[in-house]
């Protein structure tokens, strides 16, 4: 199954759980130019350092906050649309933040804001590519690979890249911030 097929299933799952979409992702826009990809990478790297996420340990476990921040910056500075994407990363011998239909149902039925939700968050850009600035950082800590500078933690995965269980791939389960809000992963401030 491809990333795009998984993304389409995630959109269906959103409807099943009555989760709102922040932005309609489909149909996908044309692939970004090499220059635009470089601008995206540069903006993300600069933002991570600017906001104090300078190393793997600063980024590990901060996927929701980091990607919500980057989503706004990409839109405001480069006019690049993206959607929050919630799921896991799969390898043939390990699943990072393993998600399932059952775990989604349980989280939505009885959210506990004092407990972390077992889910990974990244951005799917308007051309279907993946921007993930925290998964590698978390793997650095989890597998004791050492501390790396933030810019080395940025993953940009083309939408048509074949999935390889040996090197790992992203599996989207839900799209948009509604799940994050309903489960307490993100709390809205009220004045």
N, C-alpha and C positions, 0 to 999 in steps of 0.2 A: 504494500500500500504506500502511496506517496504522501508527502506532507500536505499537498493540496487536497487529496482525498480525505485525509484526517481532519483538515480544517473544515471541509464541508460537513463532515459528521459532527464536528464541534458546534457548528452553527445550528444543526438540527437538534443537538443536545440542549443548546441554549433555549430553543423553543419549548422543548419537553419540560424544562424546569422553570419556564416563564421568566427567563433572565433577559433583561433588556440589552440591546446592542448600543454601544456608544457611537459606532460608525459602521456603515455597511462596507464590507471589504470586497465583496464580489460584485461585478466582475473585477478581476485584478487589472491594475494599470500596467503599461509596458515596463519592461525591466529598466532599472536605473542605469544611467551611463556610468562609465568608469569614474568620471569626474564627480558625479553626484555621490557615488559610493564613497569616494575619498573625502568629500565634504561631510558626509554623515559620520564617518569614522573620526575625522578631526574634531567635529563638534562634540561627539560623545566623549572622546578622550579629554578634551579641554574641560568639559562639564564635570566629569568624574573627579579630576584633580581639583577644580575650583570648589567643589562641594565636599572635599575632604575624603573622597574615596580613592586614595592614591595607591593602595596595594591590595593584594588578594584578601588579606584578613579584614580590610575595611569593607570590601564588597560582599564577602561570603555571608549568606543569610539575609541579604538586604534586597532581594530581587524585586519585591513589590515597590518599595520606595524608589529605588534606582530607576526602574522602567517607567513608573508614572512620571517622574521628573524628566526623563529623556523624551518621553512621548510629547510632553508639552514643548520642550525646547526644539525638537525636530519640526514640530508644526509652526511654532512662532518664528524660528530663525530661517529654516530652509523650506517651509511650506510642504513638508513631507508628512503625509498621513500614515498613521499606524493604528493598530489595535492591540490592546492588552490581550495576551494569550496565556491561558492557564493550562498546565498539563504536567508532563514529566519528561525525563530524558531516559532513553532506553539503550542498554547494551545487552549483549547475549548473556552476560554473567552478573548484571547489576541494573537496578532501576532506581534512579535518583528521583525522590519525591513521588513515588508510585501512586497513581490515581486510578480510580475505577468508578463505575456507575454507583456502586454501593457507597464508596467514600463520599461522593458528591451528594448523594441523597442524605446521608447521615449528617454532613456538615450543614446542609440547608435546613434540615428538620430541627436540629438542636445545636446551633452554633455556640461555641464556648470561646469568647474573646480572650480568655486567659491562657488558652492552649493554642500553639501554632497550628495552622492548617497545613496538612501535608500536601503541598502543591508547589510547583515551580512556576514562575512568571517571567515572560519575555515579551518582546514586541514582534508582531508580524507587520511588516511594512506593506505599503499599498501595492507593491509588485509581487507580494507573496514571499519575499525573502525574510529571513529570521535575523533579528538583532538581539543578541543575548550578552549582557555585560557582567553576569554574575555566576553562571554555571561553572565556568572554568575556575573562577576564584574559589568557589565552594569546593571543587574537586582538589584544588591545590591544598586546601586545609584538610579535607577528609582523607586524602591519600598521601598526605605528608610530602607533597611535591615541592614544597618550599614557597617562599613569599615571592610574588611577581608584581611588577608595576602594573597599574590599572590598564594601561593601553594594551598590554599583552593578554588581558583577560577578555577583550572584546571579540565576540564571535559574530561574523556576518556570513550567513549561510544562504546560498542561492536557492530559490524555490525548486528548481529542477535538479538539484543535487541528489543522486541516488542515496537511499537510506542504507547504511551499513551497520549491522549489529555489532561488529567488532570495534568500530570507532565511535559508535553511538549516534543517536539522532533524537530530535524533539518529537514528542507526541502531544499535539494539542487536544484537550478535552472540552474546554470552554473558551469563549471569546468575550471580551469586554470586562468592565470594572464592576458590574452588578454583583457578581459572585463574591468579589473582594469585599464589597460593602456589606452584603447580607451575612457574611460569615465573620465579620469583624477584622478581616485582614487589613482593612483600611477604615478609618473612622473619619467621617465628615465633621468639620467644625461648624457649629451653629452659633450665630451671634444674636 
